[in-house]
């Protein structure tokens, strides 16, 4: 017998492919006299076996021979069952032969119901076992200590894992499939910012020089700094909310192949007495190891995150980030030779120990009258008076109205932009990079101040989570505008996370030309 997998393909023309009673009778007689059955077609059967059909249409024997009819009847009487995997013959003159495997499913048929294959692969029949699904590639990442391995719930398969084998109809197991390794490690970077009010995560992949594509993102208002100004400590409820959000971030990171990441905490953990204790709890419950950054680093990261919004024609910028517990301000003077990193052009910077959460808690954020609003502005202005920064005339900004402007990166300025555009729901694509004139900013602040708390909460760009914070942010913004008057302001829906991603990608040289993007070895060809 010839193995159907390795032997020659069965003929699709001639006597072996004709119906019973048709074809050349002389050729059948010759093969019958020689005792040969070479012209009989081969049917699909159990792996490692070949089964030949009898030209009379009756079920074939196990050894592939074609005995006389009397011998066949005797065997039917004396033998109660055939070999395992093949159904016993029940009708001596049945015109259709079947091969049956365990489970009672017919595999191939002979006789009048047989059909020739159109692609010259022999007689067709049902497959012995279902087709195998492709084996997923392994997802184990070896990219340093900060890399995450796949989570058991992420659907990933380790490179050393072997899928179980489903046995064939003969009872012999199929060859155990091996899982191929991933062809390459994608350049994914992750940045997490745990602030006084929000917990934010970004996972991105570098694209064009200075740009990246966001793969996954997460943001949730946790109000970690709630009650911090009065007690000096993080409350239990606030820490629980933050830990719950960080668990979601950890699951997102575990399901990705992260090349490099940086996880930071800002003012709330800096100022709280139990800030370090809280971060140890975060490590034990989520596995995320956050670092508390200082205020200078926070200011530089805010500038790095907004570098793509500063045009080449711009000579000077005052960039501010109004946070939940602190507000960072950076004065940027760009000379003729612009560096690839905008943060290198910072001439003066400051971090005010006030944000939307702390300021609203001191003055009240639900019912804000014009008097209370002016008191908020005065408190922030007093802090700015202590900022050792030369006046605009000394910086050469007085006569540069077209080349100087403000950039605001915070929930306050994005909210003003959304209200200005009258968006039915917040849309980052329309807000990020939007220009607002000085008159438009003043009009939006006056509009919000005229609304009561319920009206602010009903606005889709504010919502109930920010309704008691937005006017405190407007007071901080007004104090900055009075200190650095400008004809226009650019809105940036970006901040520390984008700055972290930009710095990490620049440090790794992923945007340099004629350089390999991955220092983990040559790419497989």
PyMOL commands that set and color helices and strands:
alter all, ss='L'
color gray80, all
select helices_A, chain A and resi 15-17+25-34+69-78+111-113+228-231+236-254+267-271+275-286+295-305+307-309+342-345+356-363+370-385+411-421+428-431+438-450+453-458+463-466+470-483+496-508
alter helices_A, ss='H'
color red, helices_A
select strands_A, chain A and resi 42-43+51-52+98-100+106-109+188-194+198-206+212-221+260-265+291-292+316-322+327-333+346-352+404-408+435-437+488-491
alter strands_A, ss='S'
color yellow, strands_A
deselect
rebuild
show_as cartoon
